[in-house]
């Protein structure tokens, strides 16, 4: 990854799964008999503006916040899929007792009725989706429309 001194990068920490900005403050090029290496020093958002070699951090480095978002959402989606697949597999213990029923409403009308549309400070709107048990998820309306197939 080629970074520029003065560039802001985003660090996804391994332990706490948080994203922090960091400023690339130095580029260190090392040439030896075994080859060339490039390392970077970043300034962390701490009170003392601590500088650390990026290779010594337990973090993934992203050049844009969008690429960090995509990676995080992909991982979350994979975990949710895994959790749901495990639930479906576990439900096989009920295979002899299950009664098949037709849902009373179709999926699209159920989803659109449960969405409360809110306008954020920016032009992007978001929906609050009731997940049950007092849990509420905030979802971009754009993403919700893509999921339920609404043309806007």
Residue pairs with C-beta under 8 A, 6 or more apart in sequence:
1 61
1 63
2 38
3 9
3 24
3 27
3 40
3 61
3 63
4 24
4 27
5 24
5 25
5 26
5 27
6 23
6 24
7 23
7 24
7 63
8 21
8 22
8 23
8 24
9 21
9 22
9 23
9 24
9 42
9 61
9 62
9 63
10 19
10 20
10 21
10 22
10 61
10 62
10 63
10 64
10 65
10 68
11 19
11 20
11 21
11 22
11 42
11 57
11 59
11 60
11 61
11 62
12 18
12 19
12 59
12 60
12 62
12 68
12 71
12 72
13 19
13 20
13 58
13 59
14 58
14 59
14 60
15 58
19 65
19 68
19 72
20 44
20 45
20 59
21 45
22 42
22 43
22 44
22 45
22 54
23 42
23 43
24 40
24 41
24 42
24 54
25 41
25 42
25 43
25 51
26 40
26 41
26 51
27 38
27 39
27 40
28 38
28 39
28 40
28 41
28 53
29 36
29 37
29 38
30 36
30 37
30 38
30 39
39 53
39 54
39 55
40 53
40 54
41 51
41 52
41 53
41 54
42 51
42 52
42 54
42 57
43 49
43 50
43 51
44 50
44 51
44 52
54 61
60 71
62 68
62 71
107 148
108 148
108 149
111 144
111 147
111 148
112 148
112 150
114 129
114 130
115 127
115 128
115 129
115 141
115 144
116 127
116 128
117 125
117 126
117 127
117 141
118 125
118 126
118 127
118 128
119 125
120 126
124 140
124 141
124 142
125 140
125 141
126 138
126 139
126 140
126 141
127 138
127 139
127 140
127 141
127 144
128 136
128 137
128 138
128 139
129 136
129 137
129 138
129 139
129 144
130 136
131 137
142 152
144 150
145 151
145 152
